[in-house]
Amino acid sequence: MDKVLSTRIDEGIIKRVHLLSQKLNTSKKAVIEAAILLYCQRIEEENRIDVLDQTFGSWVREESPEQTVKSARNKFKESMERHH
C-alpha cells in the first residue's frame, strides 16, 4: 500500500529527480523509491545492519497463538460488558 510522505527537499534535488524520471521515462515516485532502496542497501552493508535479524524477535511470544486469541477475546468481552 502506498502512503503519502511529506518532506521539504532542496529545489535542486527536486529538479534532478524530475529530469531523471523524464530521461528514464518513469515516475518520480519510482526514481525516489529506487534511490532510497539503494541508499538503505549501502548503509546496511557498510554498517553490517540486518533489519530482519533486528526485528525477528518481535514475533517471538511466550504464549501460544490460542492463548493470545483467548486473551484478546476476553478483553473484548470485558470492554463490551463495561459499555453495555
C-alpha positions in Angstrom: 0.0 0.0 0.0 1.3 3.4 -0.9 1.3 6.2 1.7 1.9 9.9 1.5 5.2 11.3 2.7 5.5 15.0 3.2 9.0 16.5 3.5 10.9 19.6 2.5 13.5 18.8 -0.2 16.1 21.1 -1.8 14.8 22.5 -5.1 17.9 21.3 -6.9 17.2 17.7 -5.8 13.6 18.0 -7.0 14.8 19.2 -10.4 17.2 16.3 -10.6 14.5 13.8 -9.7 12.2 15.3 -12.3 14.9 15.2 -15.1 15.9 11.7 -14.2 12.4 10.5 -14.3 12.0 12.1 -17.8 15.2 10.5 -19.1 14.3 7.1 -17.7 10.7 7.5 -18.8 9.4 6.6 -15.4 7.7 8.3 -12.5 9.3 10.5 -9.9 8.0 8.0 -7.3 9.9 5.2 -9.0 13.1 7.3 -9.0 12.8 8.2 -5.3 11.9 4.7 -4.2 14.9 3.2 -6.2 17.2 5.8 -4.7 16.1 5.2 -1.2 16.4 1.4 -1.6 19.9 1.7 -3.0 20.9 4.0 -0.1 19.5 1.7 2.5 21.3 -1.3 1.0 24.6 0.6 1.0 24.2 1.8 4.6 23.1 -1.7 5.8 26.1 -3.3 4.1 28.6 -0.6 5.4 27.3 -0.9 9.0 26.5 -4.6 8.9 22.8 -3.9 9.7 20.5 -6.9 9.3 16.9 -5.5 9.5 15.4 -9.0 9.6 17.7 -10.1 12.4 16.9 -6.9 14.4 13.1 -7.3 14.0 12.7 -11.1 14.0 12.5 -11.3 17.8 9.5 -9.1 17.8 7.4 -12.0 16.6 8.6 -14.4 19.4 5.9 -14.9 22.1 5.9 -17.0 25.2 2.2 -17.8 24.9 0.7 -20.0 22.2 -1.5 -18.4 19.4 -4.5 -20.0 21.1 -3.7 -18.2 24.4 -3.3 -14.9 22.6 -6.6 -15.3 20.8 -8.4 -16.3 24.1 -6.9 -13.3 25.9 -7.9 -10.9 23.2 -11.5 -12.3 23.1 -11.7 -12.0 26.9 -10.6 -8.4 26.8 -13.1 -7.6 24.0 -15.9 -9.2 26.0 -14.9 -7.3 29.1 -15.0 -4.0 27.2 -18.4 -4.8 25.7 -19.8 -5.6 29.1 -18.5 -2.4 30.6 -20.1 -0.2 27.9 -23.4 -2.2 27.6 
